[in-house]
């Protein structure tokens, strides 16, 4: 619903333009907001006016106008001034406030609808029915973007992101909790990936400009119908979590880029521990020295290419072969063999996942 501050700003602005004083009064005769100094001249007459069939009425030196919310009187606008055009100005002011009520109510309803849509709280028939009522296209390409930053608890973050991507009337920016801001982004028929990258960059730049130091942005796959928006939201949530584990150096991550990481993320911890024990026995990758870890990571980065890895590590080829042989003796896995390399890579990712999950237990 429209705030009192908005109403006060509106009538103050209208007074500045027309030199007519206004008051917005509830149906019991209590001032909600006002520019008038004295309400005693009209308070007692408000209740009678609300009960009457008239939409406007002159009482003493005041003009009364009814303001409706879905055909029910919500407020009474009181206008008072020395100009001869008080009635016409009051009528225009009432029309303005009426439109504000409708606009803010629709905005509130849309936000509520989007939140329930994301959280899967709506039946299919309700999704299409409410979409039609709120004038939201049911068939359009959309993707959900989740934004987490060290400034998300600030009240202006939703407005900041809305100013970046949500001013076209087709995108929705909301928050379902205090940690994350969610953007439901409508996309063109082609170049959807380019459009998402553009939006995430705008958001990232805006937050960093505001002083945010830790920003994580994730987005789900593109969906074609509004009923599937919740699926894109779940994908974005997973991308946000998995991205922190396996892609911590990146600010922006897509669900489609998670690869095997999203499978590992869904494994139960007991199964992970069993797998690691089978691969490393009583040892752990944490027991490897820094030189070994650097060698392993660089070897994987260069797609198991011995020559390129030794060149980037500034060591002789034979030195690299020696290190790989030494690792094979201790683990039983030869990283030069594709299947062993895959097993080792997965094991390292599983250990990383386990350490991340254990950090939440303390």
N, C-alpha and C positions, 0 to 999 in steps of 0.2 A: 504494500500500500504506500501511497505517496507520503513523504515525511512532512512534519510540521515546518521544518526548515525550508523545504521547497515551496510550501504554501506562503510562508512569510516573505521569502525572496520575491515571489510572484506578485503579491499585493503591494509590496514596497516598490517594486519596479513600475507597476501599473499606476501607483500614486504619483511617482516621479514624472510619468508621462502625461497623466490626465489632471493632476492636482485634485483628484477625488480620493477621499479616505475610504478604506475598505476594512471589513472584518469578516472572517470565515468563522461561522458559529455552528456548533453541533445542534442536533434536533432538540436538546433540552435547554438551549439558550446560553450555553457556556462558550466563551470565546476560545477558539482553537489558536488563531493568530489574528492580529489586528494592527491597524495604524491609527485607530480611533483612541481618543483619550478617555471617553466616557461611554460605558456600555449600558448604563441604567435606563437610557431612553428607549431601548429596544428589547432588552432581555425578556421582559414579561410578555411581549407580543409574539415572540418566536414560536412558542408552542401552538398558539392559535393559527398562525400562518402555516405551520407544518401540516396541521389537520385539514386546512382548507384545500379546495380543488385548484386554487390559483397557482400559477407558476411564478408570478411576480405580484408585488403589492407595495403600495406606498403607505407608510405609517409615520405620521408626524413628519420629521425632516429626513427620514430614512427611506431607502428603496430596498425591498427584500427580493431575493431571487433564489429559487430552489436549485440545488445541484444534486443530480441523481447518480446512483450506482446501481446499474441493472434495474432501472425503473423504481428504485426505492430511494427516498430522500436521504442523502448522506450528510449534506451540509446546507446551510443557508448563507448566502453571500449578502452582506449588508453594505450598501454604498451611501455615502453622505458627502455633499459638497455644495458650493454656492453656484456652480455653473448650471445653466439651463439644460445641459446635456447629460445630467447625472443618470437618468434612466437608460439612455443609449449606451453610455460608457459602462454602467453596471451590467447591462445585458451582454456586452462584449467581454467584460471581465468574467462573468459567470460562464460564458461559452469557453473561454480560455481554460478556466479551472476544470470545467467538465472534461475537456479534451485531455488535460493533464492526468486526471483520475483514470481515464480509459487507458492512456498510454502506459502509465506506471503499473496499473493492474495487469495489463497484458504482458508487460515485461516481467512482473513477478510470477505470473502464471507460466510463462515460457521457461523461466529459470527453474521453477518447481518441476515442470514437466521434464526438462532435460536431466535434472538430478535423478528423478525416478526412472527415467529411461536408461541412464548409465548404470544404475544399481539393479536393473532387471526387476523392478517393482511393479511393472505394468503388464496387463494381459494384452495379447496381440490386438484384440478389438479396440481396447482403450488407446493403444498407441496410434492407430490410424484415425480413430474418432477425434482424439484431442489434437492430433497434428492438423487435421482439417479445420478444426475450430480456431486454432492458433495461427493458421495460415503458414504452416511449415511444410515444405515440400517433402513428400514421402519417398520419392525416388530421386536421389541425387548422390553423387559420389562424395563421401565424407571419410574423414579419418580423425581419430581422437589423439590429442597431444596432451601429455601430462607434464607439468612443470613443477619441479621441486627446487627450492633455493633457501638460503639462510635468511631470506626476507619474506618468505611466504606468509608469515604470521602478521605482517604489516597489512593494514586495511587497504592500502592503496595498490596492492599488487594486482588484484583482479582488475581494477580500473586501468592500471598501467598496461597489462597484457591486452585488455579490451581495446585500448587505444592503438595497439599495434596491429591486431588482426581481426577485431570484432566489430568494426564500425560499418560493415557493408550490409547489415541486416540479415545475413545468411549464416554467419558464424555465431557460436554461443560460447561464452566464457563464464565459468562457474567454479565453485569449490565445494567438494563433498566432505572435506575435512580440513583441519587447520594446517596440514602439511603440504597439500597438493592443490594446484590450480589446474583445471581441466578445460581444454579448448576443443570444441566440436567444430572442426574446420570443413566447410564445403569447398569442393575442388572442381576445377574445370574437367571437361570430358577427356582431354589429353594433357600431357605434361604434369600429371598429378604429383610425381616425385619431385619435380622441380619446384612446384608450388609449396609443397610441405617443407622442403629445405629452405625456401625463402621465408616462410612463416617462422620456423624455428630459429633461423638466424636473426630475424627481427626481434623475437622475444629475448634471445640470449644477449643481443647487443643492448636492448633496453634495460635489462636487469643489471648487467655489468656497469652500465652507465649510472645506475642508481646506487652502485656500491656493493652489489651482491658478489661474494667471493666463491661461494659453492653453488653451482647451478647444474642440475641434472634434468635433461629433457628427453622424453621417450615418446614414441608414437606407434600406434598399431597399424594394421593393414587397412587399405582403402576398402570401404563397403559401398554397396550400391543402393541399399534401402535403409530407411530409418530404423527398422526393427533390428538391424544388425549392428547398430552403433554400440550397443553394450558389449558385443564381441570385440570390437576394435578397442574399447576401453580396457577390457581384461587383458588384451594383448599388450597394450601400452603399459599397464601396471606391471606385467611380467617383465617387459623390456626394461622398465625403470629399475627393478630389483636385480635382474640378471646383469644389466649393464654395470651396476655398482661392483659386482663381483669380478666379472671377466673383462670389462672394458672401462675400468675406473679412470683411465686417462682421458676419456672422451666425455664431452659435455652433452652430446646428442647421440642417441642410439635408436635404431628402428627395430621393431620386432622381427622383421625379415632378415636382419643381420646377426641375430643371436646364434644361429647355427646350432651346434651340439650343446651349447651352453644352456638352452632352454630345456633340453632333456635332462641334463644333470641336475638342474634346479628343482626338478620334480621328483628326484630320487629320495627315498627315506634315508636318514642318517645311518641307521644300523646297516643297511645294505651298502652304503658308501664305505663304512669302516671294514666290512667284510671284503669288499673289492680291493681296498688298499692293502689289507693284510695279505691277500693272495698275491699281489704284485710285488710288494716290498718286504713282506715278512715282518720281522720285528723292527725294521728300519722305517724311516720316513723321509720324504723329500726335504724336510727341514734339516735333516742331518747332513745333506750335501754342502760342501763348502761353496763360497761365493764364485770361485773360478769355474766349478762344475756347473753351477746354475747358469752362469753367463754363457758358457759353451753350449749348453742344452738349448737355451732360448734363442741364441743366435743361429744354431743349426736348424731349428724349426722355422725361424724367420726366412732363411734362405732355401726353404723347401728341400732340406736334406742334401744340399750341395756342399760337398767337402771342400772343394777348391775355393768357392766364394766365401764360405764361412771362415776358413783359415786366413783368407786375405783380409776380411773385415775385423778379425780378431788380432791381426798383425802377428800371427804365429806361423811356423812352418807346417806344411800339410801333414808331415809325419807326427808332429806334436799333437795335432787334432786327432789323428788316427789313434794315437796312444791314449788320449783322454777317453775316446769312445770305447776302446778296448777295455779300459779300466772300469768304465761304467757298466759295460756288459758283464764283466766278472762279478760285480757287486749286486747287480739286479737281475741278471739273466736275460736282459733285453738289449738287442743290438739296434741302435737308432738308425743305422744305415739300411735296415730292412723295414719296408713300409708298414707291415702289420705290427711289428714291435714298436715302431715310432708312434703309430696311432694309439696303441695301448698305453704307452708312456705319456703321451700328450693328454689323453683322457684322465689318466691317473693324477697328473698334475692339476688339472682343472677340478677334479673331485676333491682333492686336498684343499684347494683354494676355496671351494664352496663350503666344505666342512668348517674351515677356520672362520669364514664369514658368519655361518649360522651359529657357531659356538660363541661368537662375540656378543650375540643377543641374549645369551643365557646368563650373563654376568652384569 
